[in-house]
Amino acid sequence: MRPSQISLIISTYQRPDALDKLLRGVANQTEKPGQILIADDGSGPATRNVIEQWNKEIPLRHVWHEDKGFRKTIILNKSLAEIRGDYVVLLDGDCVPHRQFIADHALLAERNFWVQGRRCFVEESFVPKFDVNKTSIASAIMARQITGWPKAIRWPWASIARNTGQRGIIGCNMGFWRDDLVAINGFDEDYIGWGGEDSDLGTRMYNLGRPRKFVYGRAIVYHLNHPPLDRARGKANFDRLAETIRSGKVQCERGMQQYINA
């Protein structure tokens, strides 16, 4: 069942250079999303300038809150509450989409499943030169400027595994039916700081009875490598994830519903 409208949510924080490259890729999509929201976790004027410039070419909705540390789950929930489409694609602000990214997600969408796409990696030294509309991907792979090559190429066919695995759950490239996200109440805002929030969302989808379609060769994104984030909260967050897996819970207490009703 093909979605009637796709809403694209792009999460970002203080990476205007990466966001500019990403939006260049969005502007060049073979199939445009029906709605684009920028979920901004408190970036400054440079990010706002990038969004304002691109808004002259593609319609963007900038959803912003004050910078009070890593609060990605909150800004994503605020953005989810504003979506108009029946299908949602999540994309991190440091991941540049292949020109058929949205078209691929539209074809991959299937009722009672969610989609987990993959990512390849643009080496940090090559990030300033990378342009998804101009860079020869094959040449960059050969020069080791892009790694994870099986995830960098749009294959003649898609490789799809339907499963409920924990390996490979990453929030930078996901697709969901909106009513499934409402059913689990979106992201769990009790995840503070980096780590586990995406896996928690995927796990609660499993608990709802929604396996994933784990996809290679379609819905490709190019991750712009950067220094690692602060992972001080990692253990506490992954302990929380372990409890979600153990308990089989579906809904989180503090999620997107609070903003829908606001």
KOLLO-218354 format. One record per residue (C-alpha): residue number from 0; residue in three letters; x, y, z; chain. Coordinates in Angstrom, 1 decimal. Layout:
<zados>
ZADO    nr   rest        X        Y        Z   kette
ZADO   NUM    ALA        X        Y        Z       A
...
</zados>
This chain:
<zados>
ZADO    nr   rest        X        Y        Z   kette
ZADO     0    MET      0.0      0.0      0.0       A
ZADO     1    ARG      1.7      3.2     -1.2       A
ZADO     2    PRO      1.4      6.2      1.2       A
ZADO     3    SER     -0.8      9.0      0.0       A
ZADO     4    GLN      1.7     11.6      1.4       A
ZADO     5    ILE      5.2     11.3      3.0       A
ZADO     6    SER      6.3     13.7      5.7       A
ZADO     7    LEU     10.1     14.0      6.0       A
ZADO     8    ILE     11.5     14.9      9.4       A
ZADO     9    ILE     15.1     16.0      9.5       A
ZADO    10    SER     16.7     16.2     12.9       A
ZADO    11    THR     19.6     18.7     13.3       A
ZADO    12    TYR     21.8     20.4     15.8       A
ZADO    13    GLN     24.6     22.9     15.1       A
ZADO    14    ARG     25.6     21.4     11.7       A
ZADO    15    PRO     24.6     24.0      9.1       A
ZADO    16    ASP     27.3     22.8      6.7       A
ZADO    17    ALA     25.9     19.2      6.8       A
ZADO    18    LEU     22.3     20.5      6.7       A
ZADO    19    ASP     23.0     22.5      3.6       A
ZADO    20    LYS     24.4     19.4      1.8       A
ZADO    21    LEU     21.4     17.4      3.0       A
ZADO    22    LEU     18.9     19.9      1.7       A
ZADO    23    ARG     20.7     20.1     -1.6       A
ZADO    24    GLY     20.0     16.3     -1.9       A
ZADO    25    VAL     16.3     16.8     -0.9       A
ZADO    26    ALA     15.8     19.5     -3.5       A
ZADO    27    ASN     17.1     17.0     -6.1       A
ZADO    28    GLN     14.7     14.1     -5.2       A
ZADO    29    THR     13.0     12.3     -8.1       A
ZADO    30    GLU      9.9     12.2     -5.9       A
ZADO    31    LYS      9.4     15.1     -3.4       A
ZADO    32    PRO      8.0     14.6      0.1       A
ZADO    33    GLY      4.7     16.2      0.7       A
ZADO    34    GLN      6.0     17.9      3.8       A
ZADO    35    ILE      9.4     18.7      5.2       A
ZADO    36    LEU     10.1     19.5      8.9       A
ZADO    37    ILE     13.4     20.5     10.4       A
ZADO    38    ALA     13.5     19.2     14.0       A
ZADO    39    ASP     16.1     21.6     15.4       A
ZADO    40    ASP     17.5     20.8     18.9       A
ZADO    41    GLY     18.5     24.4     19.6       A
ZADO    42    SER     20.9     25.4     16.8       A
ZADO    43    GLY     22.0     29.0     16.3       A
ZADO    44    PRO     21.6     31.6     13.6       A
ZADO    45    ALA     23.8     29.8     11.1       A
ZADO    46    THR     21.4     26.9     10.9       A
ZADO    47    ARG     18.4     29.3     10.6       A
ZADO    48    ASN     20.1     31.0      7.7       A
ZADO    49    VAL     20.6     27.8      5.9       A
ZADO    50    ILE     16.9     26.9      6.4       A
ZADO    51    GLU     15.7     30.3      5.2       A
ZADO    52    GLN     17.9     30.1      2.1       A
ZADO    53    TRP     16.6     26.7      1.1       A
ZADO    54    ASN     13.0     27.6      2.0       A
ZADO    55    LYS     13.1     29.8     -1.1       A
ZADO    56    GLU     13.4     26.6     -3.2       A
ZADO    57    ILE     11.6     23.9     -1.2       A
ZADO    58    PRO      8.9     24.5      1.5       A
ZADO    59    LEU     10.4     23.8      5.0       A
ZADO    60    ARG      8.9     24.0      8.5       A
ZADO    61    HIS     11.5     24.9     11.1       A
ZADO    62    VAL     10.5     23.3     14.5       A
ZADO    63    TRP     13.0     24.7     17.1       A
ZADO    64    HIS     13.4     24.8     20.8       A
ZADO    65    GLU     16.0     26.3     23.1       A
ZADO    66    ASP     19.4     24.6     23.5       A
ZADO    67    LYS     19.3     22.8     26.9       A
ZADO    68    GLY     21.5     19.9     26.0       A
ZADO    69    PHE     20.7     16.7     23.9       A
ZADO    70    ARG     16.9     16.7     23.8       A
ZADO    71    LYS     16.5     15.1     20.4       A
ZADO    72    THR     13.5     12.9     21.5       A
ZADO    73    ILE     11.6     16.0     22.5       A
ZADO    74    ILE     12.1     18.0     19.3       A
ZADO    75    LEU     11.3     14.9     17.3       A
ZADO    76    ASN      8.0     14.4     19.2       A
ZADO    77    LYS      7.1     18.1     18.6       A
ZADO    78    SER      7.7     17.6     14.9       A
ZADO    79    LEU      5.8     14.3     14.8       A
ZADO    80    ALA      2.8     16.1     16.2       A
ZADO    81    GLU      2.8     18.4     13.2       A
ZADO    82    ILE      3.0     15.9     10.4       A
ZADO    83    ARG      0.2     15.9      7.8       A
ZADO    84    GLY      1.2     12.7      5.9       A
ZADO    85    ASP      0.1      9.2      6.6       A
ZADO    86    TYR      3.7      8.1      6.4       A
ZADO    87    VAL      6.8      9.5      8.1       A
ZADO    88    VAL     10.5      9.2      7.0       A
ZADO    89    LEU     13.1     10.1      9.6       A
ZADO    90    LEU     16.5     11.4      8.5       A
ZADO    91    ASP     19.4     12.7     10.6       A
ZADO    92    GLY     20.8     16.1      9.7       A
ZADO    93    ASP     24.3     14.7      8.9       A
ZADO    94    CYS     23.0     12.1      6.4       A
ZADO    95    VAL     22.6     13.2      2.7       A
ZADO    96    PRO     20.0     11.3      0.8       A
ZADO    97    HIS     20.4      9.6     -2.6       A
ZADO    98    ARG     18.2     11.3     -5.2       A
ZADO    99    GLN     15.8      8.3     -5.1       A
ZADO   100    PHE     15.6      8.2     -1.3       A
ZADO   101    ILE     12.0      9.4     -1.0       A
ZADO   102    ALA     10.8      7.4     -4.0       A
ZADO   103    ASP     12.4      4.2     -2.5       A
ZADO   104    HIS     10.8      4.8      0.8       A
ZADO   105    ALA      7.4      5.2     -0.9       A
ZADO   106    LEU      7.8      1.8     -2.6       A
ZADO   107    LEU      9.2      0.1      0.5       A
ZADO   108    ALA      6.2      1.2      2.7       A
ZADO   109    GLU      4.0     -1.7      3.7       A
ZADO   110    ARG      1.2     -1.9      6.2       A
ZADO   111    ASN      2.2     -3.7      9.5       A
ZADO   112    PHE      5.9     -3.1      8.9       A
ZADO   113    TRP      8.3     -0.3      9.4       A
ZADO   114    VAL     11.4      0.3      7.3       A
ZADO   115    GLN     15.1      0.4      8.5       A
ZADO   116    GLY     17.4      1.8      5.9       A
ZADO   117    ARG     21.2      1.8      6.1       A
ZADO   118    ARG     24.0      4.4      5.8       A
ZADO   119    CYS     27.4      4.5      4.3       A
ZADO   120    PHE     30.1      6.8      5.6       A
ZADO   121    VAL     31.8      9.8      4.0       A
ZADO   122    GLU     35.2     10.1      5.6       A
ZADO   123    GLU     35.6     13.3      7.7       A
ZADO   124    SER     38.4     14.7      5.6       A
ZADO   125    PHE     36.3     14.4      2.4       A
ZADO   126    VAL     33.1     15.9      3.9       A
ZADO   127    PRO     33.8     19.5      2.7       A
ZADO   128    LYS     34.2     18.3     -0.9       A
ZADO   129    PHE     31.3     15.9     -0.9       A
ZADO   130    ASP     28.3     16.9     -3.1       A
ZADO   131    VAL     25.7     14.2     -3.6       A
ZADO   132    ASN     24.7     15.8     -7.0       A
ZADO   133    LYS     28.2     15.9     -8.3       A
ZADO   134    THR     30.5     13.5     -6.5       A
ZADO   135    SER     31.3     10.3     -8.4       A
ZADO   136    ILE     30.3      7.7     -5.7       A
ZADO   137    ALA     32.2      4.9     -7.5       A
ZADO   138    SER     35.4      7.0     -7.6       A
ZADO   139    ALA     35.0      8.0     -3.9       A
ZADO   140    ILE     34.6      4.4     -2.9       A
ZADO   141    MET     37.7      3.4     -4.8       A
ZADO   142    ALA     39.6      6.3     -3.1       A
ZADO   143    ARG     38.3      5.1      0.3       A
ZADO   144    GLN     36.6      8.5      0.7       A
ZADO   145    ILE     33.3      6.6      1.2       A
ZADO   146    THR     33.3      3.4      3.3       A
ZADO   147    GLY     30.7      0.8      3.7       A
ZADO   148    TRP     30.4      0.4      0.0       A
ZADO   149    PRO     27.5     -2.2      0.0       A
ZADO   150    LYS     25.4      0.5      1.6       A
ZADO   151    ALA     26.5      3.2     -0.8       A
ZADO   152    ILE     25.2      1.7     -4.0       A
ZADO   153    ARG     21.6      1.5     -5.3       A
ZADO   154    TRP     21.5     -2.1     -6.4       A
ZADO   155    PRO     19.5     -3.4     -9.4       A
ZADO   156    TRP     17.3     -5.1     -6.8       A
ZADO   157    ALA     16.6     -4.5     -3.1       A
ZADO   158    SER     17.7     -6.9     -0.4       A
ZADO   159    ILE     15.0     -7.0      2.3       A
ZADO   160    ALA     15.0     -9.0      5.5       A
ZADO   161    ARG     11.8     -9.0      7.6       A
ZADO   162    ASN     12.8     -9.4     11.2       A
ZADO   163    THR     12.7     -8.1     14.8       A
ZADO   164    GLY     16.4     -7.8     15.3       A
ZADO   165    GLN     18.2     -5.3     17.5       A
ZADO   166    ARG     21.2     -5.1     15.3       A
ZADO   167    GLY     21.2     -2.1     13.0       A
ZADO   168    ILE     18.4      0.0     14.5       A
ZADO   169    ILE     19.6      3.5     13.6       A
ZADO   170    GLY     17.4      6.6     13.7       A
ZADO   171    CYS     19.1      8.3     10.7       A
ZADO   172    ASN     17.0      6.4      8.1       A
ZADO   173    MET     13.6      5.1      9.2       A
ZADO   174    GLY     10.1      4.9      7.7       A
ZADO   175    PHE      6.8      4.5      9.7       A
ZADO   176    TRP      3.1      4.7      9.2       A
ZADO   177    ARG      1.9      7.7     11.2       A
ZADO   178    ASP     -0.8      5.7     13.0       A
ZADO   179    ASP      1.8      3.2     14.2       A
ZADO   180    LEU      3.8      6.1     15.7       A
ZADO   181    VAL      0.7      7.4     17.4       A
ZADO   182    ALA      0.0      3.9     18.8       A
ZADO   183    ILE      3.4      3.7     20.6       A
ZADO   184    ASN      3.3      7.5     21.5       A
ZADO   185    GLY      6.4      8.3     19.5       A
ZADO   186    PHE      9.9      8.8     21.1       A
ZADO   187    ASP     10.4      8.2     24.8       A
ZADO   188    GLU     11.4     11.6     26.3       A
ZADO   189    ASP     12.9      9.9     29.4       A
ZADO   190    TYR     15.9      9.1     27.3       A
ZADO   191    ILE     18.3     12.0     28.2       A
ZADO   192    GLY     21.4     12.5     26.1       A
ZADO   193    TRP     22.8     10.2     23.4       A
ZADO   194    GLY     22.0      6.6     23.2       A
ZADO   195    GLY     19.2      4.0     22.9       A
ZADO   196    GLU     16.4      6.3     21.9       A
ZADO   197    ASP     16.1      5.0     18.4       A
ZADO   198    SER     16.4      1.4     19.4       A
ZADO   199    ASP     13.7      2.0     22.0       A
ZADO   200    LEU     11.3      3.3     19.3       A
ZADO   201    GLY     12.1      0.3     17.1       A
ZADO   202    THR     11.6     -2.2     20.0       A
ZADO   203    ARG      8.2     -0.7     20.9       A
ZADO   204    MET      7.2     -1.1     17.3       A
ZADO   205    TYR      8.2     -4.8     17.5       A
ZADO   206    ASN      6.1     -5.0     20.7       A
ZADO   207    LEU      3.2     -3.5     18.8       A
ZADO   208    GLY      3.5     -6.3     16.3       A
ZADO   209    ARG      5.3     -4.4     13.6       A
ZADO   210    PRO      8.5     -6.1     12.4       A
ZADO   211    ARG     10.9     -4.2     10.3       A
ZADO   212    LYS     12.0     -4.4      6.7       A
ZADO   213    PHE     15.8     -4.3      7.0       A
ZADO   214    VAL     16.9     -2.9      3.6       A
ZADO   215    TYR     20.0     -2.9      1.6       A
ZADO   216    GLY     20.3     -1.4     -1.9       A
ZADO   217    ARG     17.5      1.1     -1.6       A
ZADO   218    ALA     16.8      4.3      0.4       A
ZADO   219    ILE     20.5      5.2      0.5       A
ZADO   220    VAL     22.0      7.9      2.7       A
ZADO   221    TYR     25.6      9.2      2.9       A
ZADO   222    HIS     26.6      9.9      6.6       A
ZADO   223    LEU     29.0     12.8      6.9       A
ZADO   224    ASN     31.4     11.6      9.5       A
ZADO   225    HIS     32.2     13.8     12.5       A
ZADO   226    PRO     33.8     13.5     15.9       A
ZADO   227    PRO     31.8     11.2     18.3       A
ZADO   228    LEU     29.1     12.8     20.5       A
ZADO   229    ASP     29.2     12.9     24.3       A
ZADO   230    ARG     28.1      9.4     25.5       A
ZADO   231    ALA     28.1     10.0     29.2       A
ZADO   232    ARG     24.5      8.9     29.4       A
ZADO   233    GLY     25.0      5.8     27.3       A
ZADO   234    LYS     24.9      3.2     30.1       A
ZADO   235    ALA     21.7      4.6     31.8       A
ZADO   236    ASN     20.0      4.8     28.4       A
ZADO   237    PHE     20.9      1.3     27.4       A
ZADO   238    ASP     19.8      0.0     30.8       A
ZADO   239    ARG     16.4      1.7     30.0       A
ZADO   240    LEU     16.4      0.0     26.6       A
ZADO   241    ALA     17.0     -3.4     28.2       A
ZADO   242    GLU     13.9     -2.8     30.4       A
ZADO   243    THR     11.8     -2.0     27.3       A
ZADO   244    ILE     13.0     -5.2     25.7       A
ZADO   245    ARG     12.3     -7.2     28.9       A
ZADO   246    SER      8.9     -5.8     29.6       A
ZADO   247    GLY      7.4     -5.8     26.1       A
ZADO   248    LYS      5.9     -2.4     26.6       A
ZADO   249    VAL      4.3     -0.6     23.7       A
ZADO   250    GLN      3.7      2.9     24.8       A
ZADO   251    CYS      6.1      5.3     26.6       A
ZADO   252    GLU      4.7      7.7     29.2       A
ZADO   253    ARG      6.1     10.9     27.8       A
ZADO   254    GLY      5.8     11.0     24.1       A
ZADO   255    MET      4.3     12.7     21.1       A
ZADO   256    GLN      0.7     12.6     22.3       A
ZADO   257    GLN      1.2     15.5     24.7       A
ZADO   258    TYR      1.9     17.8     21.7       A
ZADO   259    ILE     -0.9     16.6     19.6       A
ZADO   260    ASN     -3.3     17.5     22.4       A
ZADO   261    ALA     -1.7     20.8     23.2       A
</zados>
